Amino acid sequence: MSTHHDHAPLRPAPGTKVLFRWRKWDGGPHWLHECVYLGSDEWGDWFGQREGWRSTRPERDYLVGADNVTLMPPDGRYALTVNVAPPATYRIYIDLGWDVRWDERDGELEPTGIDMDLDVVHAVDGRGIWIDDRDEWDEHRVAYGYPLEIVAQLENLAIDLEARVRAGQAPFDDATPDAWLARLASLEPPAEAGHEPRLDG
């Protein structure tokens, strides 16, 4: 593990609090996650979220129930989240996306991306591994007018990611994200119940 990529844009220092900001295809707001930047490795940039930190979107707002880490790979088409499970129901939750990358907002760098509906999930409650939210995908690709090339790319990517999760290939194995979960746990204790983490460092 390292704290930077060769030939990569400048990043915040590891340990810096950031907001991971998702939007929909039409620019409307989606999930906003309180995170900390952990660093990078051969797979991309990693972010952490402690138990008790906030995730919010229109009409939903909650404090996460378990530590998790999120990988933002350089190809910009998905984000991989790995939870401590149990207590979380999902060990792996992959949000397929578009233009998932660093962006500058109010003079600060933050991770951002367009949520593209399809998810690949691995549940630990007996349901196994599957591609989720196909109904939302079918609805939104018409309503938002997703370009056909992007539709084809992401449908193929979802199938590929599902196969890689089933095979336990890195970074969808245990060892890779567990190393980053350990780094997250070493940074600071979880937020106390009823107290929001500070995002100003």
N, CA, C and O of each residue as an XYZ file, in Angstrom:
804
protein
N       0.842     -1.193      0.000
C       0.000      0.000      0.000
C       0.873      1.237      0.000
O       1.966      1.251      0.566
N       0.374      2.264     -0.639
C       1.099      3.519     -0.694
C       0.118      4.650     -0.520
O      -1.087      4.440     -0.378
N       0.656      5.858     -0.534
C      -0.214      7.019     -0.355
C      -0.367      7.822     -1.622
O      -0.946      8.908     -1.587
N       0.143      7.318     -2.773
C      -0.035      8.057     -4.013
C       0.162      7.124     -5.190
O       0.715      6.033     -5.048
N      -0.291      7.557     -6.346
C      -0.069      6.880     -7.605
C       1.019      7.609     -8.381
O       1.088      8.838     -8.350
N       1.872      6.856     -9.081
C       2.796      7.494    -10.004
C       2.001      8.164    -11.123
O       1.035      7.595    -11.632
N       2.409      9.371    -11.502
C       1.779     10.113    -12.595
C       0.303     10.411    -12.308
O      -0.476     10.592    -13.244
N      -0.096     10.463    -11.026
C      -1.492     10.702    -10.680
C      -1.674     12.143    -10.226
O      -0.720     12.771     -9.766
N      -2.893     12.678    -10.351
C      -3.150     14.021     -9.846
C      -2.908     14.095     -8.346
O      -2.938     13.082     -7.647
N      -2.672     15.294     -7.869
C      -2.471     15.510     -6.447
C      -3.699     15.027     -5.678
O      -4.833     15.205     -6.121
N      -3.456     14.414     -4.524
C      -4.541     13.930     -3.691
C      -4.409     14.514     -2.291
O      -3.341     15.007     -1.928
N      -5.471     14.466     -1.505
C      -5.337     14.897     -0.111
C      -4.366     13.986      0.638
O      -4.082     12.872      0.197
N      -3.874     14.456      1.744
C      -3.035     13.612      2.584
C      -3.889     12.496      3.194
O      -5.037     12.738      3.566
N      -3.351     11.287      3.301
C      -4.094     10.232      3.996
C      -4.497     10.705      5.393
O      -3.713     11.339      6.099
N      -5.718     10.388      5.771
C      -6.268     10.859      7.036
C      -7.144     12.084      6.895
O      -7.762     12.520      7.867
N      -7.208     12.656      5.676
C      -8.037     13.837      5.434
C      -9.497     13.436      5.290
O      -9.811     12.503      4.551
N     -10.388     14.125      5.985
C     -11.822     13.877      5.864
C     -12.316     14.434      4.531
O     -11.951     15.542      4.137
N     -13.140     13.662      3.849
C     -13.704     14.079      2.564
C     -15.167     13.666      2.510
O     -15.628     12.862      3.320
N     -15.889     14.221      1.550
C     -17.250     13.793      1.242
C     -17.224     13.073     -0.096
O     -16.727     13.614     -1.084
N     -17.755     11.856     -0.137
C     -17.902     11.125     -1.400
C     -19.290     11.474     -1.923
O     -20.306     11.088     -1.345
N     -19.309     12.220     -3.038
C     -20.545     12.852     -3.510
C     -21.019     12.179     -4.802
O     -20.352     12.257     -5.834
N     -22.180     11.518     -4.730
C     -22.791     10.897     -5.906
C     -23.923     11.773     -6.424
O     -24.569     12.492     -5.662
N     -24.154     11.701     -7.735
C     -25.283     12.388     -8.343
C     -25.932     11.441     -9.358
O     -25.367     10.405     -9.706
N     -27.109     11.811     -9.818
C     -27.774     11.034    -10.864
C     -27.388     11.600    -12.231
O     -26.744     12.645    -12.320
N     -27.783     10.906    -13.282
C     -27.393     11.275    -14.642
C     -27.820     12.694    -14.996
O     -27.127     13.388    -15.740
N     -28.965     13.124    -14.463
C     -29.467     14.463    -14.773
C     -28.883     15.541    -13.867
O     -29.302     16.697    -13.928
N     -27.916     15.169    -13.023
C     -27.286     16.127    -12.130
C     -27.938     16.240    -10.775
O     -27.433     16.949     -9.904
N     -29.066     15.547    -10.576
C     -29.738     15.590     -9.282
C     -28.912     14.938     -8.190
O     -28.109     14.050     -8.477
N     -29.091     15.360     -6.930
C     -28.283     14.818     -5.828
C     -28.620     13.358     -5.548
O     -29.749     12.911     -5.749
N     -27.621     12.634     -5.085
C     -27.802     11.235     -4.693
C     -27.072     11.049     -3.361
O     -27.138     11.933     -2.507
N     -26.389      9.944     -3.166
C     -25.732      9.685     -1.888
C     -24.582     10.652     -1.621
O     -23.856     11.062     -2.527
N     -24.448     11.000     -0.340
C     -23.336     11.789      0.155
C     -22.802     11.070      1.392
O     -23.515     10.924      2.384
N     -21.545     10.622      1.330
C     -20.961      9.814      2.408
C     -19.822     10.559      3.091
O     -18.931     11.084      2.423
N     -19.848     10.605      4.404
C     -18.727     11.127      5.168
C     -17.635     10.065      5.210
O     -17.869      8.944      5.660
N     -16.454     10.419      4.745
C     -15.359      9.456      4.621
C     -14.041     10.091      5.046
O     -13.960     11.286      5.329
N     -13.012      9.246      5.081
C     -11.650      9.691      5.250
C     -10.821      9.066      4.130
O     -10.988      7.892      3.803
N      -9.928      9.862      3.548
C      -9.056      9.326      2.510
C      -7.956      8.502      3.170
O      -7.275      8.977      4.078
N      -7.784      7.260      2.707
C      -6.829      6.349      3.326
C      -5.516      6.249      2.561
O      -4.466      6.031      3.165
N      -5.562      6.406      1.229
C      -4.371      6.238      0.414
C      -4.708      5.458     -0.841
O      -5.880      5.322     -1.190
N      -3.695      4.946     -1.524
C      -3.923      4.249     -2.778
C      -3.000      3.050     -2.904
O      -1.984      2.947     -2.217
N      -3.378      2.148     -3.798
C      -2.551      0.998     -4.145
C      -2.700      0.738     -5.642
O      -3.161      1.606     -6.383
N      -2.311     -0.452     -6.083
C      -2.380     -0.740     -7.517
C      -3.799     -0.733     -8.054
O      -3.993     -0.643     -9.266
N      -4.805     -0.826     -7.175
C      -6.193     -0.907     -7.616
C      -6.865      0.448     -7.705
O      -7.871      0.587     -8.400
N      -6.334      1.452     -7.018
C      -6.946      2.768     -7.046
C      -6.876      3.456     -5.692
O      -6.026      3.132     -4.863
N      -7.774      4.406     -5.476
C      -7.826      5.180     -4.234
C      -8.829      4.571     -3.272
O      -9.906      4.126     -3.670
N      -8.456      4.559     -1.990
C      -9.296      3.956     -0.951
C      -9.752      5.012      0.048
O      -8.999      5.899      0.450
N     -11.025      4.876      0.433
C     -11.654      5.751      1.412
C     -12.252      4.890      2.516
O     -12.629      3.742      2.281
N     -12.338      5.443      3.713
C     -12.908      4.702      4.832
C     -14.057      5.449      5.467
O     -14.123      6.677      5.432
N     -14.956      4.686      6.045
C     -16.095      5.254      6.770
C     -16.248      4.465      8.062
O     -16.420      3.247      8.037
N     -16.185      5.159      9.183
C     -16.287      4.502     10.477
C     -17.745      4.269     10.874
O     -18.649      4.989     10.448
N     -17.942      3.265     11.682
C     -19.264      3.044     12.279
C     -19.715      4.333     12.955
O     -18.961      4.951     13.707
N     -20.962      4.732     12.677
C     -21.500      5.944     13.278
C     -21.354      7.187     12.425
O     -21.900      8.235     12.771
N     -20.613      7.097     11.290
C     -20.531      8.233     10.384
C     -21.756      8.267      9.488
O     -22.491      7.284      9.385
N     -21.970      9.402      8.842
C     -23.243      9.656      8.179
C     -23.200      9.367      6.685
O     -22.228      9.677      5.997
N     -24.285      8.764      6.206
C     -24.583      8.654      4.779
C     -25.978      9.219      4.569
O     -26.907      8.892      5.307
N     -26.120     10.065      3.565
C     -27.406     10.721      3.367
C     -27.702     10.887      1.886
O     -26.789     11.021      1.071
N     -28.981     10.877      1.546
C     -29.454     11.194      0.214
C     -30.854     11.774      0.382
O     -31.416     11.704      1.475
N     -31.424     12.339     -0.666
C     -32.789     12.849     -0.516
C     -33.726     11.780      0.037
O     -33.833     10.684     -0.514
N     -34.401     12.115      1.132
C     -35.400     11.270      1.784
C     -34.798     10.105      2.560
O     -35.534      9.226      3.009
N     -33.465     10.078      2.729
C     -32.870      9.049      3.575
C     -31.606      9.595      4.207
O     -30.790     10.235      3.543
N     -31.449      9.332      5.520
C     -30.313      9.851      6.264
C     -30.057      8.886      7.417
O     -30.945      8.650      8.236
N     -28.853      8.329      7.488
C     -28.602      7.376      8.569
C     -27.126      7.351      8.937
O     -26.279      7.829      8.183
N     -26.826      6.787     10.105
C     -25.470      6.568     10.570
C     -25.105      5.119     10.278
O     -25.846      4.206     10.641
N     -23.972      4.907      9.628
C     -23.623      3.552      9.193
C     -23.369      2.661     10.406
O     -22.876      3.112     11.440
N     -23.719      1.385     10.250
C     -23.655      0.456     11.370
C     -22.385     -0.343     11.468
O     -22.222     -1.122     12.407
N     -21.463     -0.174     10.512
C     -20.215     -0.929     10.541
C     -19.153     -0.180      9.754
O     -19.465      0.551      8.813
N     -17.894     -0.365     10.144
C     -16.797      0.209      9.360
C     -16.848     -0.321      7.931
O     -17.239     -1.465      7.699
N     -16.450      0.517      6.975
C     -16.356      0.076      5.586
C     -15.277      0.860      4.861
O     -14.903      1.959      5.272
N     -14.784      0.279      3.778
C     -13.842      0.972      2.907
C     -14.369      0.939      1.486
O     -15.038     -0.011      1.081
N     -14.062      1.988      0.730
C     -14.507      2.098     -0.658
C     -13.309      2.336     -1.566
O     -12.473      3.202     -1.309
N     -13.246      1.551     -2.625
C     -12.215      1.691     -3.650
C     -12.781      2.465     -4.834
O     -13.848      2.135     -5.353
N     -12.055      3.500     -5.257
C     -12.380      4.223     -6.476
C     -11.290      3.899     -7.509
O     -10.217      4.502     -7.475
N     -11.552      2.953     -8.430
C     -10.533      2.578     -9.407
C     -10.366      3.649    -10.474
O     -11.249      4.489    -10.651
N      -9.244      3.631    -11.188
C      -8.978      4.720    -12.128
C      -9.848      4.721    -13.368
O      -9.901      5.740    -14.056
N     -10.539      3.627    -13.694
C     -11.317      3.626    -14.938
C     -12.643      4.364    -14.808
O     -13.302      4.619    -15.816
N     -13.054      4.718    -13.574
C     -14.188      5.609    -13.375
C     -15.560      5.011    -13.624
O     -16.519      5.754    -13.839
N     -15.685      3.668    -13.602
C     -16.974      3.063    -13.926
C     -17.627      2.320    -12.764
O     -18.701      1.741    -12.925
N     -16.996      2.332    -11.613
C     -17.640      1.735    -10.445
C     -16.893      2.153     -9.188
O     -15.776      2.668     -9.244
N     -17.541      1.919     -8.055
C     -16.901      2.062     -6.754
C     -17.217      0.805     -5.956
O     -18.374      0.393     -5.870
N     -16.201      0.204     -5.379
C     -16.333     -1.024     -4.593
C     -16.327     -0.679     -3.116
O     -15.361     -0.101     -2.618
N     -17.402     -1.027     -2.404
C     -17.444     -0.848     -0.954
C     -17.419     -2.214     -0.282
O     -18.168     -3.116     -0.656
N     -16.548     -2.354      0.715
C     -16.427     -3.590      1.481
C     -16.678     -3.267      2.951
O     -15.999     -2.426      3.540
N     -17.653     -3.940      3.525
C     -18.061     -3.710      4.910
C     -17.504     -4.772      5.850
O     -17.188     -5.885      5.430
N     -17.390     -4.417      7.118
C     -17.193     -5.423      8.158
C     -18.531     -6.139      8.307
O     -19.507     -5.558      8.782
N     -18.566     -7.404      7.899
C     -19.836     -8.143      7.854
C     -19.643     -9.566      8.378
O     -18.774    -10.298      7.904
N     -20.486     -9.963      9.390
C     -21.367     -9.073     10.143
C     -20.550     -8.074     10.973
O     -19.351     -8.272     11.172
N     -21.194     -7.000     11.460
C     -22.630     -6.769     11.577
C     -23.335     -6.333     10.288
O     -24.556     -6.460     10.200
N     -22.616     -5.828      9.299
C     -23.294     -5.419      8.061
C     -23.866     -6.640      7.347
O     -23.333     -7.743      7.470
N     -24.946     -6.441      6.605
C     -25.572     -7.518      5.831
C     -24.780     -7.836      4.581
O     -24.694     -8.990      4.161
N     -24.197     -6.793      3.983
C     -23.451     -6.964      2.732
C     -21.956     -6.877      3.007
O     -21.482     -5.910      3.605
N     -21.226     -7.880      2.573
C     -19.763     -7.792      2.608
C     -19.279     -6.894      1.472
O     -18.432     -6.026      1.684
N     -19.813     -7.101      0.270
C     -19.404     -6.329     -0.901
C     -20.620     -5.651     -1.508
O     -21.677     -6.262     -1.667
N     -20.456     -4.391     -1.841
C     -21.494     -3.635     -2.550
C     -20.782     -2.784     -3.595
O     -20.061     -1.847     -3.250
N     -20.980     -3.106     -4.864
C     -20.339     -2.380     -5.951
C     -21.385     -1.513     -6.636
O     -22.363     -2.017     -7.190
N     -21.167     -0.208     -6.590
C     -22.026      0.733     -7.307
C     -21.442      0.962     -8.689
O     -20.354      1.525     -8.815
N     -22.153      0.532     -9.732
C     -21.707      0.885    -11.075
C     -21.982      2.366    -11.309
O     -23.013      2.892    -10.891
N     -21.055      3.021    -11.975
C     -21.175      4.458    -12.129
C     -20.551      4.939    -13.426
O     -20.150      4.150    -14.281
N     -20.482      6.236    -13.542
C     -19.854      6.864    -14.695
C     -19.134      8.118    -14.212
O     -19.639      8.838    -13.351
N     -17.963      8.374    -14.765
C     -17.195      9.565    -14.411
C     -16.894      9.604    -12.914
O     -16.962     10.662    -12.288
N     -16.561      8.450    -12.348
C     -16.218      8.367    -10.925
C     -14.752      8.776    -10.789
O     -13.860      8.094    -11.292
N     -14.513      9.896    -10.105
C     -13.171     10.485    -10.131
C     -13.051     11.557     -9.051
O     -14.021     11.897     -8.373
N     -11.839     12.074     -8.912
C     -11.618     13.247     -8.082
C     -12.167     14.488     -8.787
O     -12.078     14.611    -10.008
N     -12.731     15.398     -8.007
C     -13.201     16.672     -8.529
C     -12.884     17.748     -7.505
O     -12.713     17.460     -6.320
N     -12.809     18.973     -7.961
C     -12.544     20.088     -7.048
C     -13.846     20.811     -6.749
O     -14.610     21.153     -7.652
N     -14.083     21.038     -5.460
C     -15.303     21.721     -5.020
C     -14.916     22.686     -3.904
O     -14.387     22.275     -2.871
N     -15.183     23.961     -4.120
C     -14.850     24.997     -3.132
C     -13.378     24.927     -2.739
O     -13.024     25.123     -1.577
N     -12.520     24.645     -3.730
C     -11.094     24.631     -3.483
C     -10.554     23.362     -2.863
O      -9.357     23.270     -2.591
N     -11.419     22.371     -2.630
C     -11.004     21.110     -2.021
C     -11.282     19.956     -2.981
O     -12.259     19.979     -3.730
N     -10.415     18.951     -2.949
C     -10.641     17.756     -3.749
C     -11.599     16.815     -3.043
O     -11.507     16.606     -1.833
N     -12.523     16.247     -3.814
C     -13.419     15.243     -3.253
C     -13.744     14.210     -4.324
O     -13.768     14.535     -5.512
N     -13.997     12.963     -3.912
C     -14.412     11.934     -4.862
C     -15.875     12.125     -5.234
O     -16.706     12.464     -4.392
N     -16.172     11.903     -6.502
C     -17.537     12.124     -6.979
C     -17.812     11.196     -8.154
O     -16.882     10.679     -8.775
N     -19.083     10.986     -8.458
C     -19.425     10.152     -9.594
C     -20.920     10.171     -9.867
O     -21.716     10.655     -9.062
N     -21.280      9.627    -11.033
C     -22.680      9.493    -11.425
C     -23.131      8.075    -11.112
O     -22.555      7.117    -11.628
N     -24.143      7.927    -10.282
C     -24.696      6.616     -9.973
C     -25.480      6.095    -11.171
O     -26.355      6.779    -11.701
N     -25.152      4.865    -11.592
C     -25.778      4.282    -12.777
C     -26.652      3.073    -12.438
O     -26.806      2.165    -13.254
N     -27.214      3.067    -11.247
C     -28.295      2.148    -10.858
C     -27.831      0.728    -10.551
O     -28.075      0.231     -9.452
N     -27.173      0.072    -11.490
C     -26.809     -1.325    -11.305
C     -25.812     -1.479    -10.158
O     -24.902     -0.666    -10.000
N     -25.996     -2.531     -9.363
C     -25.101     -2.849     -8.257
C     -24.759     -4.333     -8.315
O     -25.571     -5.147     -8.755
N     -23.568     -4.677     -7.877
C     -23.191     -6.071     -7.666
C     -22.976     -6.243     -6.174
O     -22.167     -5.535     -5.574
N     -23.696     -7.181     -5.572
C     -23.668     -7.316     -4.116
C     -23.337     -8.740     -3.704
O     -23.636     -9.708     -4.404
N     -22.712     -8.825     -2.548
C     -22.435    -10.113     -1.908
C     -22.954    -10.026     -0.489
O     -22.352     -9.372      0.363
N     -24.076    -10.688     -0.237
C     -24.701    -10.673      1.081
C     -24.204    -11.853      1.911
O     -23.904    -12.922      1.379
N     -24.123    -11.642      3.216
C     -23.658    -12.700      4.117
C     -24.813    -13.349      4.867
O     -24.591    -14.101      5.816
N     -26.053    -13.062      4.448
C     -27.226    -13.601      5.124
C     -27.839    -14.787      4.383
O     -28.987    -15.157      4.633
N     -27.067    -15.381      3.467
C     -27.547    -16.551      2.743
C     -28.036    -16.274      1.346
O     -28.302    -17.213      0.597
N     -28.166    -15.001      0.961
C     -28.660    -14.675     -0.378
C     -27.581    -14.761     -1.448
O     -27.895    -14.886     -2.631
N     -26.325    -14.696     -1.054
C     -25.245    -14.907     -2.000
C     -24.850    -13.672     -2.782
O     -24.839    -12.564     -2.246
N     -24.524    -13.865     -4.062
C     -23.978    -12.827     -4.935
C     -24.902    -12.648     -6.130
O     -25.321    -13.626     -6.750
N     -25.219    -11.396     -6.453
C     -26.103    -11.146     -7.589
C     -25.973     -9.705     -8.061
O     -25.395     -8.861     -7.376
N     -26.527     -9.438     -9.255
C     -26.628     -8.089     -9.805
C     -27.974     -7.517     -9.377
O     -29.020     -8.104     -9.653
N     -27.946     -6.383     -8.710
C     -29.151     -5.814     -8.109
C     -29.620     -4.584     -8.886
O     -28.879     -3.992     -9.671
N     -30.874     -4.227     -8.635
C     -31.503     -3.002     -9.161
C     -31.616     -2.982    -10.680
O     -31.490     -1.926    -11.299
N     -31.851     -4.143    -11.283
C     -32.063     -4.189    -12.732
C     -33.331     -3.427    -13.130
O     -33.388     -2.831    -14.205
N     -34.345     -3.449    -12.260
C     -35.587     -2.750    -12.583
C     -35.362     -1.241    -12.630
O     -35.885     -0.557    -13.510
N     -34.581     -0.727    -11.677
C     -34.268      0.704    -11.667
C     -33.430      1.072    -12.890
O     -33.616      2.135    -13.484
N     -32.513      0.188    -13.257
C     -31.683      0.391    -14.446
C     -32.547      0.482    -15.701
O     -32.371      1.384    -16.520
N     -33.486     -0.461    -15.849
C     -34.350     -0.466    -17.032
C     -35.204      0.800    -17.101
O     -35.438      1.348    -18.178
N     -35.662      1.251    -15.938
C     -36.484      2.467    -15.901
C     -35.664      3.713    -16.225
O     -36.078      4.547    -17.031
N     -34.499      3.833    -15.591
C     -33.729      5.066    -15.709
C     -33.007      5.198    -17.044
O     -32.789      6.311    -17.524
N     -32.636      4.077    -17.646
C     -31.923      4.213    -18.925
C     -32.844      4.787    -20.000
O     -32.379      5.384    -20.971
N     -34.162      4.601    -19.821
C     -35.135      5.214    -20.723
C     -35.450      6.644    -20.276
O     -35.443      7.574    -21.083
N     -35.726      6.803    -18.969
C     -36.118      8.113    -18.453
C     -35.005      9.148    -18.606
O     -35.270     10.303    -18.940
N     -33.764      8.736    -18.362
C     -32.635      9.662    -18.456
C     -31.985      9.656    -19.837
O     -31.172     10.529    -20.141
N     -32.333      8.691    -20.667
C     -31.750      8.626    -21.995
C     -30.274      8.263    -21.985
O     -29.474      8.897    -22.673
N     -29.904      7.239    -21.201
C     -28.511      6.822    -21.183
C     -28.042      6.495    -22.611
O     -28.768      5.825    -23.346
N     -26.865      6.944    -23.015
C     -26.340      6.586    -24.336
C     -26.190      5.070    -24.480
O     -25.789      4.387    -23.538
N     -26.512      4.556    -25.658
C     -26.496      3.111    -25.869
C     -25.109      2.515    -25.637
O     -24.997      1.397    -25.135
N     -24.064      3.236    -25.991
C     -22.708      2.733    -25.776
C     -22.419      2.536    -24.291
O     -21.799      1.548    -23.898
N     -22.870      3.478    -23.474
C     -22.663      3.370    -22.030
C     -23.503      2.237    -21.460
O     -23.041      1.503    -20.587
N     -24.728      2.087    -21.944
C     -25.585      0.976    -21.507
C     -24.884     -0.349    -21.758
O     -24.828     -1.197    -20.867
N     -24.354     -0.538    -22.950
C     -23.684     -1.797    -23.288
C     -22.449     -2.001    -22.422
O     -22.220     -3.103    -21.923
N     -21.654     -0.956    -22.238
C     -20.448     -1.063    -21.412
C     -20.780     -1.516    -19.999
O     -20.154     -2.436    -19.473
N     -21.768     -0.868    -19.384
C     -22.062     -1.138    -17.978
C     -22.771     -2.480    -17.785
O     -22.562     -3.141    -16.767
N     -23.592     -2.889    -18.730
C     -24.199     -4.209    -18.613
C     -23.127     -5.297    -18.675
O     -23.178     -6.264    -17.916
N     -22.166     -5.141    -19.572
C     -21.069     -6.108    -19.651
C     -20.188     -6.048    -18.405
O     -19.725     -7.076    -17.911
N     -19.963     -4.836    -17.903
C     -19.139     -4.682    -16.710
C     -19.795     -5.341    -15.508
O     -19.113     -5.987    -14.713
N     -21.110     -5.190    -15.360
C     -21.802     -5.812    -14.230
C     -21.614     -7.322    -14.240
O     -21.365     -7.923    -13.195
N     -21.731     -7.936    -15.407
C     -21.543     -9.382    -15.522
C     -20.107     -9.766    -15.164
O     -19.876    -10.751    -14.463
N     -19.149     -8.981    -15.651
C     -17.742     -9.249    -15.361
C     -17.446     -9.102    -13.873
O     -16.754     -9.940    -13.295
N     -17.961     -8.048    -13.246
C     -17.725     -7.836    -11.822
C     -18.345     -8.937    -10.979
O     -17.744     -9.388    -10.004
N     -19.543     -9.372    -11.346
C     -20.168    -10.472    -10.614
C     -19.287    -11.716    -10.662
O     -19.114    -12.397     -9.652
N     -18.732    -12.011    -11.833
C     -17.870    -13.185    -11.969
C     -16.602    -13.035    -11.135
O     -16.143    -14.004    -10.529
N     -16.035    -11.842    -11.098
C     -14.810    -11.619    -10.327
C     -15.071    -11.693     -8.827
O     -14.227    -12.170     -8.068
N     -16.229    -11.223     -8.405
C     -16.587    -11.353     -6.992
C     -16.756    -12.830     -6.629
O     -16.267    -13.275     -5.591
N     -17.439    -13.576     -7.471
C     -17.628    -15.010     -7.209
C     -16.284    -15.739     -7.127
O     -16.114    -16.656     -6.323
N     -15.331    -15.322     -7.967
C     -14.024    -15.974     -7.989
C     -13.108    -15.491     -6.865
O     -12.061    -16.089     -6.618
N     -13.499    -14.414     -6.186
C     -12.666    -13.877     -5.116
C     -11.368    -13.280     -5.600
O     -10.366    -13.293     -4.885
N     -11.379    -12.746     -6.834
C     -10.183    -12.122     -7.387
C      -9.935    -10.774     -6.722
O     -10.875    -10.034     -6.432
N      -8.669    -10.462     -6.482
C      -8.337     -9.138     -5.943
C      -8.771     -8.057     -6.946
O      -8.614     -8.238     -8.154
N      -9.309     -6.947     -6.459
C      -9.450     -6.536     -5.072
C     -10.750     -6.994     -4.407
O     -11.143     -6.459     -3.371
N     -11.416     -7.985     -5.006
C     -12.692     -8.470     -4.480
C     -12.494     -9.667     -3.549
O     -13.441    -10.390     -3.238
N     -11.258     -9.863     -3.114
C     -10.933    -10.901     -2.150
C     -11.114    -10.340     -0.742
O     -11.675     -9.257     -0.577
N     -10.649    -11.057      0.262
C     -10.697    -10.545      1.628
C      -9.427     -9.789      2.004
O      -9.484     -8.763      2.682
N      -8.274    -10.303      1.557
C      -7.005     -9.741      2.026
C      -6.838     -8.280      1.627
O      -6.381     -7.467      2.431
N      -7.204     -7.937      0.388
C      -6.969     -6.572     -0.084
C      -7.767     -5.540      0.715
O      -7.165     -4.621      1.270
N      -9.105     -5.653      0.796
C      -9.835     -4.640      1.566
C      -9.600     -4.740      3.070
O      -9.683     -3.734      3.773
N      -9.304     -5.951      3.577
C      -9.081     -6.079      5.022
C      -7.862     -5.276      5.462
O      -7.834     -4.757      6.578
N      -6.850     -5.168      4.592
C      -5.686     -4.347      4.935
C      -6.081     -2.882      5.084
O      -5.575     -2.183      5.962
N      -6.983     -2.422      4.228
C      -7.436     -1.034      4.314
C      -8.407     -0.836      5.471
O      -8.429      0.236      6.076
N      -9.209     -1.850      5.790
C     -10.059     -1.764      6.984
C      -9.206     -1.651      8.246
O      -9.563     -0.937      9.183
N      -8.080     -2.359      8.264
C      -7.179     -2.262      9.407
C      -6.572     -0.868      9.501
O      -6.426     -0.319     10.593
N      -6.219     -0.300      8.353
C      -5.682      1.060      8.361
C      -6.741      2.035      8.859
O      -6.434      2.930      9.647
N      -7.983      1.875      8.409
C      -9.074      2.730      8.881
C      -9.217      2.633     10.391
O      -9.346      3.652     11.069
N      -9.196      1.411     10.923
C      -9.379      1.217     12.358
C      -8.254      1.848     13.167
O      -8.444      2.198     14.332
N      -7.082      1.994     12.555
C      -5.944      2.556     13.285
C      -5.965      4.083     13.333
O      -5.213      4.682     14.100
N      -6.807      4.716     12.532
C      -6.776      6.168     12.434
C      -7.382      6.856     13.643
O      -6.781      7.773     14.204
N      -8.569      6.422     14.050
C      -9.271      7.084     15.137
C     -10.441      6.208     15.550
O     -10.880      5.359     14.773
N     -10.959      6.399     16.769
C     -12.105      5.596     17.186
C     -13.358      6.002     16.437
O     -13.432      7.112     15.910
N     -14.363      5.102     16.382
C     -15.633      5.476     15.745
C     -16.279      6.652     16.452
O     -16.014      6.916     17.625
N     -17.136      7.356     15.717
C     -17.888      8.453     16.317
C     -18.826      7.910     17.382
O     -19.419      6.846     17.204
N     -18.966      8.634     18.492
C     -19.913      8.233     19.514
C     -21.333      8.419     19.006
O     -21.600      9.283     18.171
N     -22.232      7.604     19.516
C     -23.633      7.710     19.105
C     -24.129      9.124     19.371
O     -23.936      9.684     20.449
N     -24.774      9.680     18.349
C     -25.330     11.022     18.491
C     -24.347     12.136     18.200
O     -24.702     13.312     18.272
N     -23.085     11.772     17.865
C     -22.098     12.790     17.548
C     -21.621     12.593     16.112
O     -21.175     11.505     15.750
N     -21.711     13.609     15.319
C     -21.247     13.532     13.942
C     -19.742     13.718     13.901
O     -19.209     14.513     14.675
N     -19.041     13.018     13.031
C     -17.599     13.245     12.895
C     -17.337     14.614     12.299
O     -18.122     15.117     11.496
N     -16.234     15.207     12.697
C     -15.851     16.498     12.109
C     -15.223     16.257     10.758
O     -14.405     15.353     10.591
N     -15.607     17.064      9.805
C     -15.049     16.945      8.457
C     -13.995     18.018      8.199
O     -13.510     18.156      7.076
N     -13.643     18.771      9.226
C     -12.638     19.820      9.035
C     -11.282     19.392      9.588
O     -10.384     20.216      9.765
N     -11.143     18.089      9.860
C      -9.851     17.590     10.330
C      -9.722     17.719     11.830
O      -8.694     17.345     12.395
